[in-house]
Each structure stands twice: as structure tokens, then as C-alpha cells.
Amino acid sequence: MGTRRTTRGGIAAASALAAAALIVTGCSAGTTPEGDATEGAAENSPVTLSVATSQNEQTPNYYCGVELLKERLESADIGFTVELYPASQLGPDADRFPQVQAGDIDIDLQGASALSATFEPIGVVDAAYAFDNVDHAFKWIDEGSADLFGQFQEATGVHIVDGWFFGNRTFTTKDVEVHSPDDLAGVPIRFPNSPQFLANAEALGVTNPVSVAVEEVYTALQQGIAVGQENPIVATRSSSYDEVLNTAVLNDHNVGIHWILVSGKTYEKLSEEQTALLEKTIHEIRPENAACVDEATEEILDEYRENSAFTVIEQDDIDMDAFITKAETYFEGYFTGDALAAYQAIRAMAG
């Protein structure tokens, strides 16, 4: 798994340092503006927080993420009750975001491409190979995200407090071995139906993307409508796509991040102490979650490697430079204006 774009060893340690730095500096990535803090409740009144996500209970961002958030907020005994709604119980991403804006959902986990339907510039962070690895993504969150997140909050009324690692998105196929972008030409690969992910398909050499809804992916793979899909390994497993597919391509073309959204309406009902604990807890979970995702990913990959019916194409057998160069060249021409500036700023922070 070792390439110049992948960092597996030391994720937990590096991320823990980043989280500690956030706490010391006042959680700069998701700092609540003073106006929100002063408008909040003066004392710790009982408050019930709803937390929604499209992920099911079998994914690390659930059992090493929102479950930890619930446990720690409630155990602090300062008035929190946390209700969890996994597996899109409150609707798909697009339907949930307006509920977050209205304050009907307090906290949500969403990807940038989904959010870009409401605030287009945020989609840049989901560009293929925008981030070298998870540490690069966390560095950008801590040191480079303030302007973009501030614009997002101003436009939507929703705060991005932090981002939790979802896993590196990779290709998984049925009998299609991929070693370079050329191997993807004409192959029907399922991509989420958003402008940014469809741009990623083109940037990676996929000339025949299939954009079925997430609820239809398994059936599309069974019926051969698509012969592959792209997702973090943990999501491929939790959705049982590996029951149909038999080839994992570890090209890690996207550092998957779930952005932790908190409604501006929610801040209005929290005391200063509750606000501080909520943000501190979200930040502290980040490195634990990343380590959990990494461990779960390796366990699944080891199962694949030991299965004679499954093929794992390691990065040493992939022309990573071809993928990276193709994507960077594409996005330098695809993005314009503020989006291009944001993309270039992300790339400039690469290690």
C-alpha cells in the first residue's frame, strides 16, 4: 500500500496531534462565531440532538463516530440526549440538508459532492486526487478551510465543524483488472450522480459512467448494468457489493471525508459549555475514527487477499502517476475562478 499518495502508518498519532492543536487554538476549523455563542442559552438546559447519516451501523463512521459522540456527550451530564438516525432513516442526503438548515436535524454527516448541490464551491474538496492522503486532508481542514467553510456557513446557515475520514475511494469490479486509466475506457463503472463525481469519472479515464441511485447499485451490479463501482472498502463491504464483485483496485483516487454539519439553529439552543463540549468532542473523535477506518479497511483487504476467488490489485501494480497526472491536468482545465483557486490552494498544501 506504500506510495507517495498513501499514508497508513502514523495516522492516529498525526491526527491526534492535529486534534490537540485544534483544541488549543479554539477549534479554528469549526469555530462558532461570537454572535452564535452569545445568542445561545445561558445555562445548560436539557437538549436533545438528532444526528443523521446515510451510513449504516456496520460502517466505522457509525460505530467509531456518531456512537462515540452520543456516548461522550451524554456521559458528560450537562443536559445532552443524543438520538441517532443511521442508514438514511431521515431521508437521502439531498432531502436531509434542508432539514439541517431548518434545525429539524441538529447534526448530519455528508460528503462535499452532496453539499455542492446547495453550495457549489464545496465540491472542489471531492476532486479526484485533490488530497494526497488523509493527513493532507486533515492539514487542510485545520489550516486552509476557514474561508471556504465561512462562505458555506454564510450561504447556508450551517456550520462545518470538522471532517471524519470515511476511507479512500477505490474501484471494485467484476473481473475487470485496472492498472492504469486506459483500462477504464468503455467500462461501465457506477459513480454517484453529482457533477463533481461525474467529473471525477472523466478525470480518471472512465468513459462510460453509470449513475444509478445508491439504492439501485447492488441490483445494477447483479444485472451487469454496471460491472464496477467506486467507494471506500468499508462502504463496499457494508453495502455487500463484494458479494457480486471480485476485484479491488487500490488506486485510492479520493480521500473520502464525511463533513460534520451542525445547524445554526442548534447553536441557538446550546449554552457556551454545551457548545464547547460538542465541538471539542467532534474534534477529538476525528483521529480515533481515522484509525478505526484504517484498521477495518486492512481487515477487509486481508480477507480479500486470502480469498482465491478475489483479486486485489496493489498500488505497486498500478500506474499511480498516470492516474494522478491525468486527474490534475483535467481539473486544472475543469475548474475556473474561485473553484480553481480553492483546488490549487489544496494542492499547494500537499506534503
DRENDO-1510 file (C-alpha; in Angstrom, 1 decimal, always signed):
<recs>
REC; n; res; u; v; w
REC; 1; MET; +0.0; +0.0; +0.0 .
REC; 2; GLY; +3.0; +2.3; +0.1 .
REC; 3; THR; +3.0; +5.1; -2.4 .
REC; 4; ARG; +3.7; +8.8; -2.3 .
REC; 5; ARG; -0.1; +9.3; -2.1 .
REC; 6; THR; -0.9; +6.9; +0.8 .
REC; 7; THR; -0.1; +7.2; +4.5 .
REC; 8; ARG; -1.2; +4.3; +6.6 .
REC; 9; GLY; +1.3; +4.3; +9.4 .
REC; 10; GLY; +1.1; +7.1; +11.9 .
REC; 11; ILE; -2.5; +8.2; +11.0 .
REC; 12; ALA; -3.7; +8.1; +14.6 .
REC; 13; ALA; -0.6; +9.8; +16.0 .
REC; 14; ALA; -0.6; +12.6; +13.5 .
REC; 15; SER; -4.3; +13.1; +13.7 .
REC; 16; ALA; -4.2; +13.2; +17.5 .
REC; 17; LEU; -1.7; +16.0; +17.3 .
REC; 18; ALA; -3.9; +17.8; +14.8 .
REC; 19; ALA; -6.9; +17.4; +17.1 .
REC; 20; ALA; -5.0; +18.6; +20.1 .
REC; 21; ALA; -3.8; +21.7; +18.1 .
REC; 22; LEU; -7.4; +22.4; +17.2 .
REC; 23; ILE; -8.5; +22.4; +20.9 .
REC; 24; VAL; -5.6; +24.6; +22.0 .
REC; 25; THR; -6.2; +27.1; +19.2 .
REC; 26; GLY; -10.0; +27.2; +19.8 .
REC; 27; CYS; -11.0; +24.7; +17.2 .
REC; 28; SER; -10.3; +27.0; +14.3 .
REC; 29; ALA; -11.8; +24.8; +11.5 .
REC; 30; GLY; -15.2; +24.9; +13.0 .
REC; 31; THR; -15.1; +27.8; +15.5 .
REC; 32; THR; -18.5; +29.2; +16.3 .
REC; 33; PRO; -18.8; +32.9; +15.6 .
REC; 34; GLU; -19.2; +35.1; +18.6 .
REC; 35; GLY; -22.7; +36.0; +17.6 .
REC; 36; ASP; -23.9; +32.5; +17.8 .
REC; 37; ALA; -22.2; +31.9; +21.2 .
REC; 38; THR; -23.8; +34.9; +22.8 .
REC; 39; GLU; -27.3; +34.1; +21.4 .
REC; 40; GLY; -27.2; +30.6; +22.9 .
REC; 41; ALA; -28.7; +29.5; +26.2 .
REC; 42; ALA; -27.1; +31.0; +29.3 .
REC; 43; GLU; -27.3; +27.7; +31.3 .
REC; 44; ASN; -27.2; +24.0; +30.5 .
REC; 45; SER; -30.8; +23.3; +29.7 .
REC; 46; PRO; -31.8; +19.8; +28.7 .
REC; 47; VAL; -31.4; +19.5; +24.9 .
REC; 48; THR; -32.0; +16.6; +22.5 .
REC; 49; LEU; -29.7; +16.4; +19.5 .
REC; 50; SER; -30.7; +14.5; +16.4 .
REC; 51; VAL; -27.7; +13.0; +14.4 .
REC; 52; ALA; -28.4; +11.8; +10.9 .
REC; 53; THR; -26.2; +9.9; +8.4 .
REC; 54; SER; -26.6; +7.9; +5.3 .
REC; 55; GLN; -24.2; +5.3; +6.6 .
REC; 56; ASN; -25.5; +2.1; +8.3 .
REC; 57; GLU; -24.5; +0.6; +11.6 .
REC; 58; GLN; -21.8; -1.6; +10.0 .
REC; 59; THR; -19.5; +1.4; +9.0 .
REC; 60; PRO; -16.7; +2.8; +11.1 .
REC; 61; ASN; -18.2; +6.3; +10.9 .
REC; 62; TYR; -21.1; +4.9; +12.8 .
REC; 63; TYR; -19.6; +2.7; +15.5 .
REC; 64; CYS; -16.4; +4.7; +15.7 .
REC; 65; GLY; -18.0; +8.0; +15.1 .
REC; 66; VAL; -21.6; +9.0; +15.9 .
REC; 67; GLU; -21.9; +6.3; +18.6 .
REC; 68; LEU; -18.9; +7.7; +20.3 .
REC; 69; LEU; -20.4; +11.2; +20.0 .
REC; 70; LYS; -23.6; +10.1; +21.7 .
REC; 71; GLU; -21.8; +8.2; +24.4 .
REC; 72; ARG; -19.5; +11.1; +25.3 .
REC; 73; LEU; -22.0; +13.9; +25.2 .
REC; 74; GLU; -24.5; +12.0; +27.3 .
REC; 75; SER; -21.9; +10.9; +29.8 .
REC; 76; ALA; -20.8; +14.5; +30.4 .
REC; 77; ASP; -24.1; +15.1; +32.3 .
REC; 78; ILE; -24.6; +18.6; +31.1 .
REC; 79; GLY; -28.0; +18.1; +29.6 .
REC; 80; PHE; -27.4; +16.3; +26.3 .
REC; 81; THR; -29.6; +13.5; +24.9 .
REC; 82; VAL; -28.5; +12.2; +21.5 .
REC; 83; GLU; -30.7; +10.4; +19.1 .
REC; 84; LEU; -29.0; +8.6; +16.1 .
REC; 85; TYR; -30.6; +8.1; +12.7 .
REC; 86; PRO; -28.3; +5.9; +10.5 .
REC; 87; ALA; -28.9; +4.4; +7.1 .
REC; 88; SER; -30.8; +7.5; +5.6 .
REC; 89; GLN; -33.7; +7.0; +8.1 .
REC; 90; LEU; -34.4; +10.7; +7.8 .
REC; 91; GLY; -34.1; +10.7; +4.0 .
REC; 92; PRO; -31.3; +10.8; +1.5 .
REC; 93; ASP; -28.5; +13.5; +1.7 .
REC; 94; ALA; -30.3; +16.0; -0.6 .
REC; 95; ASP; -33.5; +15.7; +1.5 .
REC; 96; ARG; -31.8; +15.9; +4.8 .
REC; 97; PHE; -29.8; +19.1; +4.2 .
REC; 98; PRO; -32.8; +21.5; +4.2 .
REC; 99; GLN; -33.8; +19.9; +7.5 .
REC; 100; VAL; -30.4; +20.7; +8.9 .
REC; 101; GLN; -30.8; +24.3; +7.7 .
REC; 102; ALA; -34.2; +24.5; +9.4 .
REC; 103; GLY; -32.9; +23.0; +12.6 .
REC; 104; ASP; -35.1; +19.9; +12.3 .
REC; 105; ILE; -31.9; +17.8; +12.2 .
REC; 106; ASP; -29.2; +19.1; +14.5 .
REC; 107; ILE; -26.1; +17.2; +13.2 .
REC; 108; ASP; -25.6; +15.5; +9.9 .
REC; 109; LEU; -22.7; +13.7; +8.1 .
REC; 110; GLN; -22.5; +14.4; +4.4 .
REC; 111; GLY; -19.9; +14.4; +1.6 .
REC; 112; ALA; -18.9; +17.5; -0.2 .
REC; 113; SER; -20.4; +16.5; -3.5 .
REC; 114; ALA; -23.8; +16.2; -2.0 .
REC; 115; LEU; -23.4; +19.6; -0.3 .
REC; 116; SER; -22.3; +21.1; -3.6 .
REC; 117; ALA; -25.9; +20.9; -4.8 .
REC; 118; THR; -26.6; +23.7; -2.3 .
REC; 119; PHE; -23.2; +25.4; -2.3 .
REC; 120; GLU; -21.3; +24.6; -5.4 .
REC; 121; PRO; -17.8; +25.6; -4.4 .
REC; 122; ILE; -17.6; +23.0; -1.6 .
REC; 123; GLY; -17.5; +20.3; -4.3 .
REC; 124; VAL; -13.8; +21.1; -5.0 .
REC; 125; VAL; -12.7; +19.1; -2.0 .
REC; 126; ASP; -14.1; +15.9; -3.6 .
REC; 127; ALA; -12.0; +16.2; -6.7 .
REC; 128; ALA; -10.1; +13.1; -7.5 .
REC; 129; TYR; -6.6; +13.2; -6.0 .
REC; 130; ALA; -7.1; +16.7; -4.6 .
REC; 131; PHE; -5.7; +15.4; -1.4 .
REC; 132; ASP; -2.6; +13.2; -1.3 .
REC; 133; ASN; -3.9; +11.2; +1.8 .
REC; 134; VAL; -5.9; +11.6; +4.9 .
REC; 135; ASP; -3.2; +13.6; +6.7 .
REC; 136; HIS; -3.2; +16.1; +3.9 .
REC; 137; ALA; -6.9; +16.4; +4.2 .
REC; 138; PHE; -6.7; +17.0; +7.9 .
REC; 139; LYS; -4.0; +19.6; +7.5 .
REC; 140; TRP; -6.2; +21.5; +5.1 .
REC; 141; ILE; -9.1; +21.3; +7.4 .
REC; 142; ASP; -7.0; +22.7; +10.3 .
REC; 143; GLU; -5.1; +25.3; +8.3 .
REC; 144; GLY; -6.7; +26.0; +5.0 .
REC; 145; SER; -10.5; +25.6; +5.2 .
REC; 146; ALA; -11.6; +28.7; +7.1 .
REC; 147; ASP; -12.5; +30.8; +4.1 .
REC; 148; LEU; -14.4; +28.1; +2.3 .
REC; 149; PHE; -16.2; +26.9; +5.4 .
REC; 150; GLY; -17.1; +30.5; +6.4 .
REC; 151; GLN; -18.6; +31.1; +2.9 .
REC; 152; PHE; -20.5; +27.9; +3.3 .
REC; 153; GLN; -21.9; +28.9; +6.7 .
REC; 154; GLU; -22.8; +32.4; +5.4 .
REC; 155; ALA; -24.7; +30.9; +2.4 .
REC; 156; THR; -26.4; +28.1; +4.2 .
REC; 157; GLY; -26.7; +28.9; +7.9 .
REC; 158; VAL; -25.0; +25.5; +8.6 .
REC; 159; HIS; -21.6; +25.1; +10.3 .
REC; 160; ILE; -18.9; +22.6; +9.1 .
REC; 161; VAL; -17.3; +21.8; +12.4 .
REC; 162; ASP; -14.8; +19.1; +11.2 .
REC; 163; GLY; -14.4; +16.2; +8.9 .
REC; 164; TRP; -14.2; +12.5; +9.7 .
REC; 165; PHE; -12.3; +10.1; +7.4 .
REC; 166; PHE; -14.7; +7.8; +5.5 .
REC; 167; GLY; -12.0; +5.8; +3.7 .
REC; 168; ASN; -10.1; +6.1; +0.4 .
REC; 169; ARG; -12.4; +5.6; -2.5 .
REC; 170; THR; -11.2; +2.8; -4.8 .
REC; 171; PHE; -12.6; +0.8; -7.7 .
REC; 172; THR; -14.1; -2.6; -7.2 .
REC; 173; THR; -15.1; -4.5; -10.3 .
REC; 174; LYS; -16.4; -7.8; -11.6 .
REC; 175; ASP; -13.5; -9.5; -13.5 .
REC; 176; VAL; -12.0; -6.2; -14.7 .
REC; 177; GLU; -8.4; -5.6; -13.7 .
REC; 178; VAL; -7.4; -1.9; -13.7 .
REC; 179; HIS; -3.7; -0.9; -13.7 .
REC; 180; SER; -4.0; +2.5; -15.5 .
REC; 181; PRO; -6.6; +4.9; -16.7 .
REC; 182; ASP; -6.6; +3.3; -20.1 .
REC; 183; ASP; -8.1; +0.1; -18.6 .
REC; 184; LEU; -11.2; +2.1; -17.6 .
REC; 185; ALA; -12.2; +3.2; -21.2 .
REC; 186; GLY; -15.6; +1.9; -22.0 .
REC; 187; VAL; -16.1; +0.0; -18.7 .
REC; 188; PRO; -19.5; +0.8; -17.1 .
REC; 189; ILE; -18.5; +1.9; -13.6 .
REC; 190; ARG; -21.1; +3.3; -11.2 .
REC; 191; PHE; -20.4; +6.8; -9.9 .
REC; 192; PRO; -22.7; +8.9; -7.7 .
REC; 193; ASN; -24.9; +11.3; -9.7 .
REC; 194; SER; -23.3; +14.6; -8.8 .
REC; 195; PRO; -21.4; +17.0; -11.1 .
REC; 196; GLN; -18.2; +16.6; -9.1 .
REC; 197; PHE; -18.2; +12.8; -9.0 .
REC; 198; LEU; -19.1; +12.6; -12.7 .
REC; 199; ALA; -16.2; +15.0; -13.4 .
REC; 200; ASN; -14.0; +12.6; -11.3 .
REC; 201; ALA; -15.1; +9.8; -13.6 .
REC; 202; GLU; -13.8; +11.7; -16.7 .
REC; 203; ALA; -10.7; +12.8; -14.9 .
REC; 204; LEU; -9.9; +9.1; -14.1 .
REC; 205; GLY; -10.5; +7.8; -17.6 .
REC; 206; VAL; -14.0; +6.4; -17.1 .
REC; 207; THR; -15.8; +7.0; -20.4 .
REC; 208; ASN; -19.0; +5.1; -19.5 .
REC; 209; PRO; -20.1; +6.1; -16.0 .
REC; 210; VAL; -23.3; +4.7; -14.7 .
REC; 211; SER; -25.3; +7.0; -12.4 .
REC; 212; VAL; -27.9; +4.8; -10.7 .
REC; 213; ALA; -29.2; +5.8; -7.3 .
REC; 214; VAL; -27.4; +4.3; -4.3 .
REC; 215; GLU; -30.5; +2.2; -3.6 .
REC; 216; GLU; -30.1; +0.6; -7.0 .
REC; 217; VAL; -26.4; -0.1; -7.1 .
REC; 218; TYR; -26.5; -3.7; -5.9 .
REC; 219; THR; -29.1; -4.6; -8.4 .
REC; 220; ALA; -27.2; -2.8; -11.2 .
REC; 221; LEU; -24.1; -4.8; -10.4 .
REC; 222; GLN; -26.0; -8.1; -10.2 .
REC; 223; GLN; -27.6; -7.4; -13.6 .
REC; 224; GLY; -24.4; -6.2; -15.3 .
REC; 225; ILE; -25.7; -2.7; -15.9 .
REC; 226; ALA; -22.5; -1.7; -14.1 .
REC; 227; VAL; -19.5; -4.0; -13.8 .
REC; 228; GLY; -17.9; -1.9; -11.0 .
REC; 229; GLN; -18.3; +0.9; -8.6 .
REC; 230; GLU; -16.1; +3.2; -6.5 .
REC; 231; ASN; -16.3; +3.5; -2.8 .
REC; 232; PRO; -14.2; +3.2; +0.3 .
REC; 233; ILE; -13.5; -0.5; +1.0 .
REC; 234; VAL; -15.5; -0.3; +4.3 .
REC; 235; ALA; -18.6; +1.0; +2.3 .
REC; 236; THR; -18.1; -1.7; -0.3 .
REC; 237; ARG; -18.3; -4.3; +2.4 .
REC; 238; SER; -21.1; -2.7; +4.5 .
REC; 239; SER; -23.3; -2.5; +1.3 .
REC; 240; SER; -22.4; -6.1; +0.3 .
REC; 241; TYR; -21.2; -5.1; -3.1 .
REC; 242; ASP; -18.3; -7.5; -2.7 .
REC; 243; GLU; -20.9; -10.3; -2.9 .
REC; 244; VAL; -21.2; -9.5; -6.6 .
REC; 245; LEU; -17.7; -8.1; -7.3 .
REC; 246; ASN; -14.4; -9.8; -7.1 .
REC; 247; THR; -11.6; -7.4; -7.9 .
REC; 248; ALA; -10.4; -4.5; -5.7 .
REC; 249; VAL; -8.2; -1.8; -7.3 .
REC; 250; LEU; -6.3; +0.1; -4.7 .
REC; 251; ASN; -5.7; +3.3; -6.6 .
REC; 252; ASP; -7.2; +5.5; -3.7 .
REC; 253; HIS; -8.4; +8.2; -6.1 .
REC; 254; ASN; -10.3; +10.1; -3.4 .
REC; 255; VAL; -9.9; +10.7; +0.3 .
REC; 256; GLY; -13.4; +10.3; +1.5 .
REC; 257; ILE; -14.4; +12.7; +4.2 .
REC; 258; HIS; -17.8; +13.0; +5.9 .
REC; 259; TRP; -18.2; +16.6; +6.9 .
REC; 260; ILE; -19.8; +17.1; +10.4 .
REC; 261; LEU; -22.5; +19.6; +9.9 .
REC; 262; VAL; -24.2; +21.4; +12.8 .
REC; 263; SER; -27.3; +23.6; +12.2 .
REC; 264; GLY; -27.0; +27.2; +13.1 .
REC; 265; LYS; -30.4; +26.8; +14.8 .
REC; 266; THR; -28.8; +24.2; +17.1 .
REC; 267; TYR; -26.2; +26.6; +18.4 .
REC; 268; GLU; -29.0; +29.0; +19.4 .
REC; 269; LYS; -30.3; +26.4; +22.0 .
REC; 270; LEU; -26.9; +25.4; +23.4 .
REC; 271; SER; -25.1; +27.0; +26.3 .
REC; 272; GLU; -21.5; +28.0; +26.0 .
REC; 273; GLU; -20.4; +24.9; +27.9 .
REC; 274; GLN; -22.6; +22.7; +25.7 .
REC; 275; THR; -21.2; +24.3; +22.6 .
REC; 276; ALA; -17.6; +23.9; +23.7 .
REC; 277; LEU; -18.1; +20.2; +24.6 .
REC; 278; LEU; -19.9; +19.4; +21.3 .
REC; 279; GLU; -17.1; +20.9; +19.2 .
REC; 280; LYS; -14.3; +19.5; +21.3 .
REC; 281; THR; -15.8; +16.0; +21.2 .
REC; 282; ILE; -16.3; +16.1; +17.4 .
REC; 283; HIS; -12.6; +17.1; +17.0 .
REC; 284; GLU; -11.3; +14.5; +19.5 .
REC; 285; ILE; -13.2; +11.7; +17.7 .
REC; 286; ARG; -11.6; +12.5; +14.4 .
REC; 287; PRO; -8.2; +10.7; +14.9 .
REC; 288; GLU; -9.9; +7.8; +16.7 .
REC; 289; ASN; -12.3; +7.4; +13.8 .
REC; 290; ALA; -9.5; +7.6; +11.2 .
REC; 291; ALA; -7.6; +4.8; +13.0 .
REC; 292; CYS; -10.7; +2.7; +13.2 .
REC; 293; VAL; -11.4; +3.2; +9.4 .
REC; 294; ASP; -7.9; +2.3; +8.6 .
REC; 295; GLU; -8.0; -0.9; +10.7 .
REC; 296; ALA; -11.3; -2.0; +9.3 .
REC; 297; THR; -10.1; -1.4; +5.8 .
REC; 298; GLU; -7.0; -3.5; +6.3 .
REC; 299; GLU; -9.0; -6.4; +7.9 .
REC; 300; ILE; -11.3; -6.5; +4.9 .
REC; 301; LEU; -8.4; -6.3; +2.4 .
REC; 302; ASP; -6.7; -9.1; +4.2 .
REC; 303; GLU; -9.8; -11.2; +3.8 .
REC; 304; TYR; -9.8; -10.4; +0.1 .
REC; 305; ARG; -6.1; -11.3; -0.3 .
REC; 306; GLU; -6.7; -14.7; +1.4 .
REC; 307; ASN; -9.7; -15.5; -0.9 .
REC; 308; SER; -8.6; -17.3; -4.0 .
REC; 309; ALA; -11.7; -16.1; -5.8 .
REC; 310; PHE; -10.9; -12.4; -5.2 .
REC; 311; THR; -8.1; -10.3; -6.8 .
REC; 312; VAL; -6.5; -7.4; -5.1 .
REC; 313; ILE; -4.5; -5.1; -7.3 .
REC; 314; GLU; -2.0; -3.4; -5.1 .
REC; 315; GLN; -0.6; +0.1; -5.7 .
REC; 316; ASP; +2.7; -1.3; -6.7 .
REC; 317; ASP; +0.9; -2.8; -9.7 .
REC; 318; ILE; -0.9; +0.4; -10.6 .
REC; 319; ASP; +0.4; +3.3; -12.6 .
REC; 320; MET; -0.4; +5.8; -9.9 .
REC; 321; ASP; +1.5; +8.6; -11.7 .
REC; 322; ALA; -0.7; +8.1; -14.7 .
REC; 323; PHE; -3.9; +8.4; -12.6 .
REC; 324; ILE; -2.6; +11.4; -10.6 .
REC; 325; THR; -1.3; +13.3; -13.6 .
REC; 326; LYS; -4.4; +12.7; -15.7 .
REC; 327; ALA; -6.6; +14.0; -12.8 .
REC; 328; GLU; -4.5; +17.1; -12.1 .
REC; 329; THR; -4.4; +18.0; -15.8 .
REC; 330; TYR; -8.1; +17.6; -16.1 .
REC; 331; PHE; -9.0; +19.7; -13.1 .
REC; 332; GLU; -6.6; +22.5; -13.9 .
REC; 333; GLY; -8.8; +22.9; -17.0 .
REC; 334; TYR; -12.2; +22.0; -15.5 .
REC; 335; PHE; -12.2; +24.4; -12.6 .
REC; 336; THR; -12.4; +28.1; -13.1 .
REC; 337; GLY; -12.4; +31.2; -10.9 .
REC; 338; ASP; -12.8; +30.7; -7.1 .
REC; 339; ALA; -13.1; +26.9; -7.6 .
REC; 340; LEU; -9.8; +26.7; -9.4 .
REC; 341; ALA; -8.2; +28.9; -6.7 .
REC; 342; ALA; -9.5; +26.6; -4.0 .
REC; 343; TYR; -8.3; +23.5; -5.8 .
REC; 344; GLN; -4.9; +25.0; -6.3 .
REC; 345; ALA; -4.7; +26.0; -2.6 .
REC; 346; ILE; -5.5; +22.4; -1.6 .
REC; 347; ARG; -2.8; +21.0; -3.9 .
REC; 348; ALA; -0.3; +23.6; -2.6 .
REC; 349; MET; -0.6; +22.2; +0.9 .
REC; 350; ALA; +0.4; +18.7; -0.2 .
REC; 351; GLY; +3.3; +17.3; +1.8 .
</recs>
